[in-house]
Structure formats: C-alpha cells, structure tokens
Amino acid sequence: MPWLFAFKGKSGFSAKNTAEDVTEGVDGHGLTAIVTGPTSGIGLETARVLALRGVHVVMAARNVEACNKCKETIMKGCPSATIDVMELDVSSLESVRNFANAYLSKGLPLNILICNAGVMACPFSLSKDGIENQFATNYLGHFLLTNLLLDTMKSTVKNCGIEGRIVIVSSEAHRVNYNGGIAFDKLHDGKGYSSFYAYGQSKLANILHAKELTNRLKEEGVNITVNALHPGVISTNLARHSTFMTVCVHGIFGAIQKNVRQGASTTCFVALSPKVKGVSGEYFADNNVAKPSGAARDPELAKKLWECGTKLTASK
C-alpha cells in the first residue's frame, strides 16, 4: 500500500493527508484565489477544496469550455461555491497580459495566487514567444503573471489586513537539470535539449522565483509570502509526453505514489493553513518544510534568473 510508512512532520501532517484534511476547520470566506491549470489533476482538486472552504476561486485555464465543465462538477458537490472561469494560457505572454488586464478590470481583490499549470518532459518546442516551452509554461508565464498581479495583492493586503500568499508548484525533479542549474544559453533553441533536464530546470526556476520574490517583498515590508512546493508523485496526465516517466510513475515510484487528493494537499496547506502564517521563501513537501537542492538555495542564481525573466517578459 502506498505511503504505508508515512510519518507526520512538525506540521502534524504527512504524505498520507488529503487537501481536505489539511484545511479542515479553515474558513476561507472573504478570500479570493486564482488557480492556474485547474481543469485536471491537483489543480482541479485544489480549486475544489478552496471553494469548499469558502474561497472565491478564479479558475484560470487555457480551455474555457473544459474549465466550465469542471466548475459545474465542483458546484454539484458544493452548491454555495463562488467560482469564476477566465481564459489563460501561461505559455503565451500575450495571453498572460490579457488575463491580467481582464482580472484587473473586474476590480476583484486577490489574496492567494496559486501557480499550478505546467507541462512535463515534452519534446522540444518553442512557445509563441520563442522560448523553450517547458521554461515558458512552468516558469516564465507565472513569473509575468505574478508581477502583473502583485500590486493588486499588495492593495488587498493593505485593505483587508490579511496575509497574501503566492504558492508555486515545483517538483523534486528540480534536482535534475543542466550543468549550472539554469542553461541560460539554451532557452531559445533545441541544441543539446533534454526533456528531463529542461523540466528540472523549469522546476528549479520555480523555487528560485519564490526565493528572490520573498527577498524583494521583505525589503518592501509587504505582508505577502511566497513558497514553492513538491506535490509528490501522482498519476495524472502531466507525464503523458513521456513513456519513461509514465512507467516510473506507475512502476518504479508506485510504492510512494499519491492519489490526487493527497497530491493537492501541500498546495492547499501552504495556501490556507494558519500553520504557515509568516513563512516565506521555503520549499514544502508532504505538508512540511523540506530542504531543496543547493542550486535552489543559490541567491546569485536567483538574482540572475530574475534579471533573465525581466528581460524576456519586457513589453515589446
């Protein structure tokens, strides 16, 4: 049985716990959250549980039709839920800008931003902006999205007095990447491309993003936390591009595989739990603080990545 020997950490939770477990008793009424990639897997479960706890959830998805069906499913189980659906393709900087403008025009507050959308170990391709697709989708689009919505989060914190939270879904795969961590010279072409290293690179970038943004917000004295996390090994459609990864998920890692409700737990824990209040710049796994790789703790690499992200997302 998976997770037969899972032990509770300092939080009181373990890999066995579900998203409902770790948010039990939390009242999210009055909070507004954006969840990217909410039409399947842990993104859908995250949206469901946040809505269940009373959070006004904005489901930001590339496929609006599919997302509306997901919304209907959630509403059947929680008729009182407040859910909006908006179009967002995080692999496209134009789409990210359009989403941000549309969100701002609604005049909604923003307490929680969950950067969940992603692709995994896919064949080489370039985004509409000419960026390697895994880097563009998993990191760069969320980097821009966060920057465009940050002032709204700051205003929300000031107006309601409640800590804002940015939650970035990373992976233990961040430990497997190109030499030097981030191959800045390989972001525009397929020379020497490795689908696994590229995925690990994008997940490393997620953690570095959380670290650097945390430092910047602390310097400003802003009450917004930023944390990254590893959701666990979960059988979802994320590994659909790689036969090897599919075999690993169902075979090699089968003994530690989580179901979707367990997989979404760490995201929901970091987004809603009072136990995480004031904690920022950390990497979580199994509902507890964990230690990322050395590269993920490199402040100079984090600064260099920030500069790279700023340059690549600059309006033309």
Stockholm file with secondary structure:
# STOCKHOLM 1.0

chainA/1-316         MPWLFAFKGKSGFSAKNTAEDVTEGVDGHGLTAIVTGPTSGIGLETARVLALRGVHVVMAARNVEACNKCKETIMKGCPSATIDVMELDVSSLESVRNFANAYLSKGLPLNILICNAGVMACPFSLSKDGIENQFATNYLGHFLLTNLLLDTMKSTVKNCGIEGRIVIVSSEAHRVNYNGGIAFDKLHDGKGYSSFYAYGQSKLANILHAKELTNRLKEEGVNITVNALHPGVISTNLARHSTFMTVCVHGIFGAIQKNVRQGASTTCFVALSPKVKGVSGEYFADNNVAKPSGAARDPELAKKLWECGTKLTASK
#=GR chainA/1-316 SS CTTTTCCCCTTSCCTTCCHHHHTTTCCCTTCEEEEESCSSHHHHHHHHHHHHTTCEEEEEESCHHHHHHHHHHHHHHCTTCCEEEEECCTTCHHHHHHHHHHHHHHTCCCSEEEECCCCCSCCCCBCTTSSBHHHIIIIIHHHHHHHHHHHHHHHHHHHHCCCEEEEEECCGGGGSCBTTBSCGGGSSCCTTCCHHHHHHHHHHHHHHHHHHHHHHHHHHTCCEEEEEEECCCBCSGGGTTCHHHHHIIIIITGGGCBCHHHHTHHHHHHHHCGGGTTCCSCEEETTEEECCCTGGGCHHHHHHHHHHHHHHTCCC
#=GC SS_cons         CTTTTCCCCTTSCCTTCCHHHHTTTCCCTTCEEEEESCSSHHHHHHHHHHHHTTCEEEEEESCHHHHHHHHHHHHHHCTTCCEEEEECCTTCHHHHHHHHHHHHHHTCCCSEEEECCCCCSCCCCBCTTSSBHHHIIIIIHHHHHHHHHHHHHHHHHHHHCCCEEEEEECCGGGGSCBTTBSCGGGSSCCTTCCHHHHHHHHHHHHHHHHHHHHHHHHHHTCCEEEEEEECCCBCSGGGTTCHHHHHIIIIITGGGCBCHHHHTHHHHHHHHCGGGTTCCSCEEETTEEECCCTGGGCHHHHHHHHHHHHHHTCCC
//
